[in-house]
Amino acid sequence: MDASHSDLEAIRQLLSDLTRRVYRIEQKLGLDDASPLPEPVRAPEFVAKAAQPVPSSPPPRSTTARPDERPWSDRHPAVLWAAMLLALAVLTAVAIRGLKQAT
């Protein structure tokens, strides 16, 4: 809480400084609608309490199950690995058979 409160105070100070700078620039430029310099306003206590973080709750669970929209290959990685290993074994067997026939 202390960190957020000090952040809020720093923001208020920055806004106050910026307001003063704009007021001085308006005076130097001679703008007619230059408003008088406002005093920094402290936020009421209820605003400071409302700015405190609220503990979050998990999102409500749906009563209906969502369909699995992942691709088939993402849902069945074991099948893909088995197919790759089978292809590797077949290619290895073909390569070994070819080497034996060549000699």
SVG drawing of the C-alpha trace seen along z (x, -y; Angstrom):
<svg xmlns="http://www.w3.org/2000/svg" viewBox="-23 -39 55 97">
<polyline fill="none" stroke="black" stroke-width="0.4" points="0.0,0.0 2.8,-2.4 4.4,-2.0 1.1,-2.8 0.4,-5.7 3.9,-7.2 3.4,-6.7 0.1,-8.5 1.8,-11.4 4.6,-11.5 2.0,-11.7 0.2,-14.5 3.4,-16.4 4.2,-16.0 0.8,-17.3 1.2,-20.2 4.6,-21.1 3.3,-20.7 0.3,-22.9 2.5,-25.6 4.7,-25.5 1.7,-25.8 0.5,-28.7 3.8,-30.5 4.0,-29.8 0.5,-31.2 1.5,-34.3 4.6,-34.9 2.7,-34.5 0.1,-36.9 -2.9,-34.6 -6.1,-36.2 -7.8,-33.0 -4.9,-32.1 -6.6,-30.9 -5.2,-31.5 -2.8,-28.9 -4.8,-26.2 -3.6,-24.8 -2.8,-21.0 -5.8,-19.1 -5.5,-16.1 -7.7,-13.2 -10.4,-12.4 -9.8,-9.4 -12.5,-7.3 -10.6,-7.8 -7.4,-6.6 -9.1,-3.5 -10.7,-2.8 -7.3,-2.9 -6.0,0.0 -5.7,3.2 -8.5,5.8 -7.6,9.4 -8.5,11.1 -10.7,14.1 -10.5,16.8 -12.8,16.5 -16.1,18.3 -16.0,21.8 -18.2,22.5 -20.9,25.1 -20.3,26.4 -17.0,27.8 -15.2,26.0 -14.2,28.1 -10.5,28.8 -9.5,26.5 -5.9,27.5 -4.6,29.2 -4.6,33.0 -0.8,33.1 -0.8,31.0 -3.3,33.3 -1.5,36.5 2.3,35.9 3.0,39.6 1.6,40.8 3.8,38.4 6.9,39.5 6.0,43.1 5.6,42.4 8.9,40.6 10.7,43.4 9.1,46.0 10.2,44.0 13.7,43.8 13.8,47.6 12.5,48.3 15.1,45.9 17.9,47.4 16.8,51.0 16.7,49.9 20.1,48.2 21.7,51.3 20.1,53.6 21.4,51.4 24.9,51.4 24.9,55.2 23.9,55.7 26.5,53.2 29.4,55.3"/>
</svg>
